[in-house]
Amino acid sequence: MEKIKEEMVGYLPKSYKLLEGKLTLFSTHIAFDSYQYSGGLSLLKAIFNRDNEKDDPSFTLQFSDIKAITQGKHGLQKNVLEIHDQNGKVYRLVVRSYAEWEDIIHHTMS
């Protein structure tokens, strides 16, 4: 399992919610690991983000589970990587360069 690319990204599980974490592309799958905050910052997040998802938002998708990779938009931000799985779920991630991620994912999957 070779690590090909890794980047700090923002995950958009909802249109008004951004979670920070690390997106990693491996030779067989892609994974997002969410960062949990500690200390005073976690208290502030709990106050302002009352609808916290109970489950860990981290995910791993095997290449066989990926149906499509598309470019999304969030406000003025166009570097949104959308990963569509076979079940119809869409994972929206704010990355530094959509084109770079799209190229390397398609190259790795082929």
PyMOL commands that set and color helices and strands:
alter all, ss='L'
color gray80, all
select helices_A, chain A and resi 40-48+63-65+98-109
alter helices_A, ss='H'
color red, helices_A
select strands_A, chain A and resi 3-14+17-26+29-34+59-62+66-74+77-85+90-94
alter strands_A, ss='S'
color yellow, strands_A
deselect
rebuild
show_as cartoon
